[in-house]
Amino acid sequence: MSGSIVLSRENIVADIAELLGVAPKELTDDTNLLDAGLDSIRLMSLVEKWRTAGSPGADFVNLASEPVVGVWLDAVAVEAGPVQEGMTMAIDDGSVVDVVDVVGVGFGPSNLALAIAIEEHNRSVDPEHQIAARFVEKQSRFGWHRGMLLPGTTMQISFLKDLVTQRNACSEYSFLNYLSQRDRLSHFINHQSFFPARVEFHDYLEWAADKVDADVDFGAEARGVAWDGEFFEVQVAGRPSIRGRNLVVAAGFTANLPNGVESSTRVFHNHQLLDHLRALPEQRHHRFVVVGAGQSAAEVTAHLHDAYPRSEIHAVFGKYGYTPADDSPYANRIFDAEAVADFHRSGADLRQQLLDYHRGTNYSAVDLPLIEELYRREYQERVSGNRRLFVRGASEVSKILDTDSGVSVRISHRPSQETDDIDCDAIIFATGFRPTHLTDLLGPLGQECETDDQGRPLVSRDYRVLTSDRVGGAIYLQGNTEHTHGLTSTLLSNLAIRSGELVESLVTSR
Ligand SMILES: Cc1cc2nc3c(=O)[nH]c(=O)nc-3n(C[C@H](O)[C@H](O)[C@H](O)COP(=O)(O)OP(=O)(O)OC[C@H]3O[C@@H](n4cnc5c(N)ncnc54)[C@H](O)[C@@H]3O)c2cc1C
């Protein structure tokens, strides 16, 4: 197909009219769209739709600066160029494709958001311009940090930062649509909170994963990726390899244990907490130690205190006290799309400075109500004399002995250098995550990726890793780009926007 209109003037007027809830004939070239009721969120969804339909003139800032129908028509209308051979797959008849446009490694929230953005893109273009994608996920079903779905824990981001809203406020995959489908919309509104329970957000993600029209191989672990001169070949344990023109790696992070600590049934990272607790041998000591000062550490401490009412909980960390997470409005700007662009165009020193300024939004920081709740519990125990919760600041675990019957732990108070030896049933390290090295995921192909002086991948603004000329396709990263794209990289905050940017890059790099 060639020379057909991608975005005719009629289509553009129809799109605007639909969003405003008016008949197209009510819009003239002179209509001012702000006066007609268009707001920036709806404008964003139009821009997204038109950009994915291939309009280079669909630019949010430009359109917002002159919100007049005639001006927009001139800017946005575009004719399609000739179809580029071999860049799209025949997916319109539902047949199995041999080579896909993109293989996604991992199917957590990042690649789920991408799958939705691809589905929405495919709906807005004709079959020749659709993107064929396939995802491999090592878990047997969709799951988002299931081991930390602790009762009562809430999200650290607004529900509006769901999988889609910031990219397409009209998407059927929004958290609000999920609530409506679950018949809970008014109850949620009455709840008056921006922060759903983590269990509820997990249910939303599962709902979206069930609903999205995506080709996902569950129980499929990518063991390495090769470039065969024409395509990427993703090697999957126990299954045939999958070939793709491009790769999007969204495989999450590796749990971080302090040097020298070996994981066991009684010594473990918090990431799989619930599974480890289920597998815990009979309790002999009725005592737990939790190491760490971040949100997860505080949540684990509170959970153990609730779930084991006969046990002591010792929370150990180097600070004097937990630090409140900075969730204030200006600090939150560090998660905006503009901040990602700013971060990427900054030099190495400025990037580091920005990360340092705003670490407190995410790292080693705890929601203030949880800090207050822990303090309240500990204080009440002081009053009653029945102590079970011991928050031990300025301290560290200096020795561990893991035995059949429990773990002997030495806790050192750093200022006084006094030590306390206690026996416990388990010690939990809530000591964060580290990026997975690309070579661990990709195998030898990782060596074709360019890195900085700290071995971190060099990544362009559209999340594409710079590679040697030997690699013809694009390797995109979701996560593992904090050094190039800033603090949102490891979080959910920017998923919706990032997935739209990835689709745009996939489309334009054809
Ligand atoms: C307990 C907890 C709570 C959090 N809460 C928030 C929050 O409230 N707000 C926020 O913004 N962020 C939060 N985060 C940050 C978190 O990293 C993101 O929420 C999110 O998980 C990022 O999604 P992802 O898809 O990039 O990575 P993940 O969710 O880690 O998903 C990666 C997926 O890749 C799969 N995988 C890995 N290797 C392979 C392979 N070789 N082959 C196939 N599949 C593979 C994994 O099984 C996994 O399903 C939280 C993190 C934790 C641990």
PDBQT file of the ligand as one rigid body, heavy atoms in Angstrom, charges set to zero:
ROOT
HETATM    1  C1  LIG A 601       8.220  -4.597  47.067  1.00  0.00    +0.000 C 
HETATM    2  C2  LIG A 601       8.345  -3.569  45.998  1.00  0.00    +0.000 A 
HETATM    3  C3  LIG A 601       7.424  -2.536  45.922  1.00  0.00    +0.000 A 
HETATM    4  C4  LIG A 601       7.540  -1.566  44.940  1.00  0.00    +0.000 A 
HETATM    5  N1  LIG A 601       6.631  -0.575  44.922  1.00  0.00    +0.000 NA
HETATM    6  C5  LIG A 601       6.742   0.388  43.995  1.00  0.00    +0.000 A 
HETATM    7  C6  LIG A 601       5.805   1.465  43.973  1.00  0.00    +0.000 A 
HETATM    8  O1  LIG A 601       4.894   1.552  44.794  1.00  0.00    +0.000 OA
HETATM    9  N2  LIG A 601       5.948   2.419  43.022  1.00  0.00    +0.000 N 
HETATM   10  C7  LIG A 601       6.949   2.352  42.095  1.00  0.00    +0.000 A 
HETATM   11  O2  LIG A 601       7.020   3.231  41.244  1.00  0.00    +0.000 OA
HETATM   12  N3  LIG A 601       7.851   1.342  42.103  1.00  0.00    +0.000 NA
HETATM   13  C8  LIG A 601       7.777   0.376  43.023  1.00  0.00    +0.000 A 
HETATM   14  N4  LIG A 601       8.701  -0.633  43.047  1.00  0.00    +0.000 N 
HETATM   15  C9  LIG A 601       9.801  -0.643  42.051  1.00  0.00    +0.000 C 
HETATM   16  C10 LIG A 601       9.679  -1.762  41.002  1.00  0.00    +0.000 C 
HETATM   17  O3  LIG A 601      10.930  -2.034  40.441  1.00  0.00    +0.000 OA
HETATM   18  C11 LIG A 601       8.760  -1.448  39.879  1.00  0.00    +0.000 C 
HETATM   19  O4  LIG A 601       7.550  -1.312  40.509  1.00  0.00    +0.000 OA
HETATM   20  C12 LIG A 601       8.528  -2.537  38.807  1.00  0.00    +0.000 C 
HETATM   21  O5  LIG A 601       8.637  -3.821  39.339  1.00  0.00    +0.000 OA
HETATM   22  C13 LIG A 601       9.384  -2.402  37.581  1.00  0.00    +0.000 C 
HETATM   23  O6  LIG A 601       8.810  -3.242  36.583  1.00  0.00    +0.000 OA
HETATM   24  P1  LIG A 601       9.672  -4.089  35.578  1.00  0.00    +0.000 P 
HETATM   25  O7  LIG A 601       8.722  -4.773  34.673  1.00  0.00    +0.000 OA
HETATM   26  O8  LIG A 601      10.692  -3.203  34.955  1.00  0.00    +0.000 OA
HETATM   27  O9  LIG A 601      10.493  -5.099  36.462  1.00  0.00    +0.000 OA
HETATM   28  P2  LIG A 601       9.959  -6.417  37.331  1.00  0.00    +0.000 P 
HETATM   29  O10 LIG A 601       8.679  -6.056  37.935  1.00  0.00    +0.000 OA
HETATM   30  O11 LIG A 601      11.091  -6.785  38.140  1.00  0.00    +0.000 OA
HETATM   31  O12 LIG A 601       9.693  -7.454  36.171  1.00  0.00    +0.000 OA
HETATM   32  C14 LIG A 601      10.729  -8.098  35.473  1.00  0.00    +0.000 C 
HETATM   33  C15 LIG A 601      10.208  -9.428  34.952  1.00  0.00    +0.000 C 
HETATM   34  O13 LIG A 601      11.187 -10.046  34.143  1.00  0.00    +0.000 OA
HETATM   35  C16 LIG A 601      11.198 -11.435  34.410  1.00  0.00    +0.000 C 
HETATM   36  N5  LIG A 601      12.506 -11.959  34.028  1.00  0.00    +0.000 N 
HETATM   37  C17 LIG A 601      13.705 -11.689  34.596  1.00  0.00    +0.000 A 
HETATM   38  N6  LIG A 601      14.699 -12.326  33.937  1.00  0.00    +0.000 NA
HETATM   39  C18 LIG A 601      14.118 -13.002  32.921  1.00  0.00    +0.000 A 
HETATM   40  C19 LIG A 601      14.614 -13.856  31.889  1.00  0.00    +0.000 A 
HETATM   41  N7  LIG A 601      15.917 -14.110  31.778  1.00  0.00    +0.000 N 
HETATM   42  N8  LIG A 601      13.736 -14.410  31.035  1.00  0.00    +0.000 NA
HETATM   43  C20 LIG A 601      12.412 -14.164  31.147  1.00  0.00    +0.000 A 
HETATM   44  N9  LIG A 601      11.871 -13.375  32.114  1.00  0.00    +0.000 NA
HETATM   45  C21 LIG A 601      12.716 -12.786  32.983  1.00  0.00    +0.000 A 
HETATM   46  C22 LIG A 601      10.896 -11.518  35.898  1.00  0.00    +0.000 C 
HETATM   47  O14 LIG A 601      10.383 -12.790  36.241  1.00  0.00    +0.000 OA
HETATM   48  C23 LIG A 601       9.880 -10.400  36.077  1.00  0.00    +0.000 C 
HETATM   49  O15 LIG A 601       8.558 -10.843  35.944  1.00  0.00    +0.000 OA
HETATM   50  C24 LIG A 601       8.609  -1.609  44.012  1.00  0.00    +0.000 A 
HETATM   51  C25 LIG A 601       9.546  -2.644  44.096  1.00  0.00    +0.000 A 
HETATM   52  C26 LIG A 601       9.419  -3.609  45.062  1.00  0.00    +0.000 A 
HETATM   53  C27 LIG A 601      10.440  -4.695  45.131  1.00  0.00    +0.000 C 
ENDROOT
TORSDOF 0
